[in-house]
Amino acid sequence: MAKTVLTIDDQADIRRLVRMTLEFDGYKVLEASDGEEGLHLARTHKPDLVLLDVMMPGLDGLAVSTTMRADPALKNIPVVMLTALDRDSDMDAGMEAGAKAYLNKPFGPVELLKLIVHLLGQRAPA
């Protein structure tokens, strides 16, 4: 069965890149354009992994990740922060909010796939 990845990012081009990359490798991809929609999809679909932008209007990525960690139904879903913020303090804030990994924008499709495979503890999909 295909693993499900939820991408929460306010930039449509990033969501499109992620969707095309992951669907090509056999993943099911869900998309949200903001934190509120992302939390709703996470609660409804219980994805295997969440790719989460830090800087979004409204509920930002740090708040979404913190909310997920406090929710017993979502707390074990790995979160990868996707962001252009690359200072150590930014990375520390993401990890403190519950992220398992931090991927700086721009990132390459191969880098993204390797990280997802690593976090899900599986072989790359066929």
VEXGUZA-789192 format. One record per residue: residue in three letters; x, z, y of N, C-alpha, C in turn. Coordinates in steps of 0.05 Angstrom, whole numbers, plus 32768, in hexadecimal, padded with zeros to 4 digits. Last residue first. Layout:
# residues N
ALAXZYXZYXZY ...
//
This chain:
# residues 126
ALA80AF7F8E801E80B67F72801680AB7F5F802A PRO80C97FC5804580B47FB6803880BC7F9A8032 ALA81037FEB803480F67FD8804680E07FC98038 ARG80F58029801481048010801680F57FFE8029 GLN80ED8068803780E58052802480F8803B8026 GLY80E78090805E80F48095804480EC8080802F LEU80D6808C809080C1808C807B80CC8090805F LEU8106808A80AB80F480A180AF80DE80A2809A HIS811D80598098812B807380948117808A8096 VAL80F7803480A980FC8037808C810A80518087 ILE80FD803C80E180E4804280D480E8804680B6 LEU8132802B80E8812A804680EF8110804E80E1 LYS81307FF580D98142800880CB8139802580D0 LEU810C7FE1810081057FE180E381167FF580D4 LEU812A7FE7812F81107FF4812C81097FF7810E GLU81567FC68125815A7FE2812A81407FF28126 VAL813B7F95812181497F9F810A814E7FBD810D PRO81267F8E815681157F91813F81227F9D8127 GLY81477FB7818881457F9F817881337FA38160 PHE81337FD081C8813D7FD481AD81387FBA819E PRO81407FE2820C81367FD081F881427FD581DD LYS812B802281F88123800681FF813A7FFB820F ASN8142804D81C48143804481E0813A802781E3 LEU8124807B819C812D805F819D812B805581B9 TYR812880B48178812680AA81938133808F8193 ALA810580DD8148811A80CB8150811480C0816C LYS80DF8102814380F38102812E810A80F08135 ALA80C1812B817680CA8111816C80DF81148156 GLY80B2815C818D80AB8156817180B4813C8166 ALA80C3816B81BD80A6816581BB809E815D819F GLU80F9816D81B580EB818681B780CD818381B5 MET8103813681B781078144819E80F8815F819E GLY80F8812D81EE80E9811F81D980EB812D81BE ALA811F814D820681028152820B80F1814581F6 ASP814E813481F48148814F81EC812B815681F0 MET81498103820F8148810481F28142811F81E8 ASP814E8115824381368107823B81338108821D SER8182812B8242816B813D8248815081308240 ASP81A180FD823A819F81118225818781248229 ARG817F80C18250818F80D88255818C80ED823E ASP815E8095824B817380988237818780AF823E LEU81218076824D812F808E8256814580948242 ALA8104804F8236811B80468246812C805E8250 THR80EC805D81F480ED8061821181068055821D LEU80CA807781BF80D4805E81CA80D5806081E8 MET80CE80A8818F80CB80A381AB80D8808981B2 VAL80AC80AD815480C480A2816080BF809C817D VAL809380DE8129809080D1814380AC80C7814B PRO807580E880E9808D80E580F9808780D58113 ILE8043811780DD804880FA80E2806180F780F3 ASN8038814C80DA804C814280C88051812480CB LYS800D815780FE802881628103803E815780F1 LEU7FD9814880F77FEC813481018009813D8101 ALA7FBA817280E67FB6815880D87FCB814380E0 PRO7FC9819C81087FD0819D80EC7FCD818280DD ASP7FE4819281467FCC818B81367FD4818A8119 ALA801381988161800181AF81617FE881AA814F ARG80298166815F8037817C815080258194814E MET8007814A81828008814381658014815A8155 THR8015816181B27FF9816481A87FF9815E818A THR8049814E81B78044816B81B68028817081AA SER803F811681BA804F812281A4804A813F81A1 VAL8022811581EB8016810B81D18025811781BA ALA80488128820F802F8137820B8021812F81F1 LEU806E8100820B8076811C8204805D812C81FF GLY805280D2821C805B80D58201806280F181F9 ASP801A80E68248803480D98242803C80DF8225 LEU7FDC80D8825E7FEA80E8824A800380DB8241 GLY7FE780B282977FD580C582897FE580D68276 PRO8016807E82888003808B829A7FF0809D828A MET8053808C82658039807E82668028808C827B MET808E80938249808380908264806A807F8263 VAL809680918211809780AA821F808880A8823A ASP8075807281DA8082806F81F48081808A8203 LEU807C80788196806F808481AE8080808081C7 LEU8067806B8157807B8062816B806E80688186 VAL805A8091811E8051808A813980698082814A LEU8047808980D9805C808D80ED805080848108 ASP801A808580BB8032808F80AD8048809680C1 PRO7FDD809B80DB7FF2808780D5800A809580C7 LYS7FA380AC80DB7FB980BA80CF7FD080A780C7 HIS7F75809880F47F82808880DF7F99809680D1 THR7F6180BF81197F4F80AE81097F5C80A280F1 ARG7F8E80D481327F7B80E681257F6980D78111 ALA7FA480A581477FB480B681347FA180C88125 LEU7F7C8094816A7F83808381527F938094813E HIS7F7E80BF818F7F6580B881807F6C80A88167 LEU7FB280BA81A27FAB80D281937F9180CD8183 GLY7FAD808781BB7FC0808B81A57FB980A48194 GLU7F89809181E47F82807E81CF7F94808281B6 GLU7FAB80B482017F9180BD81F87F8880AB81E0 GLY7FD98094820E7FDB80AC81FD7FC080B581F2 ASP7FCE804C82097FD3806682177FD1807D8204 SER7FC7802281E87FD4801C82027FD880358213 ALA7FD5801B81A37FC7802981B97FD6802581D2 GLU7FCF7FFD81637FDA7FFD817E7FC8800C8191 LEU7FE87FF981207FD2800181337FDF8003814E VAL7FFC7FD280EA80027FDC81057FE97FE18114 LYS80187FD480AA7FFF7FD280B980047FDF80D4 TYR80527FAF809580457FC7809F802A7FC080AB GLY806E7F818086805A7F8C8074804C7FA6807D ASP80907F6880A9809C7F77809380877F868082 PHE806D7F5380CE807E7F4080BF808A7F4E80A7 GLU805C7F8280E580497F7380D480587F5F80C3 LEU808A7F90810480817FA080ED806E7F9280DA THR808F7F66812A80A57F6F8119809C7F7D8100 MET805C7F65814280677F4E8135807D7F558121 ARG80597F9A815780467F90814480517F788134 VAL80857F9B817B80847FAE816480717FA3814F LEU80757F73819F808F7F718191808E7F838178 ARG80447F8A81B180447F7081A4805E7F6C8193 ARG80567FB881CB80447FBA81B480447FA081A4 ILE80747F9F81F480827FB181E080707FB381C7 ASP804C7F85821080627F75820380717F8681EF ALA802C7FAF822480217F9D820F80377F8D8201 GLN803B7FEF823180457FD48235803D7FC2821E ASP802C80218221801C8014823680257FF8823C ASP8029803481DE8039802A81F48028801C8208 ILE802A8046819F801D804F81B78030804881CF THR8020802E815F8031802B817780208033818F LEU801F8045811E80108045813780248042814E VAL8024802980DF8033803380F680228030810F THR801A8032809A800E802D80B4801F803980CA LYS8030800F80608032802680728026801E808D ALA800A7FF0802C801A7FEE8045801980088055 MET801180007FE8800080008000801280008019 
//
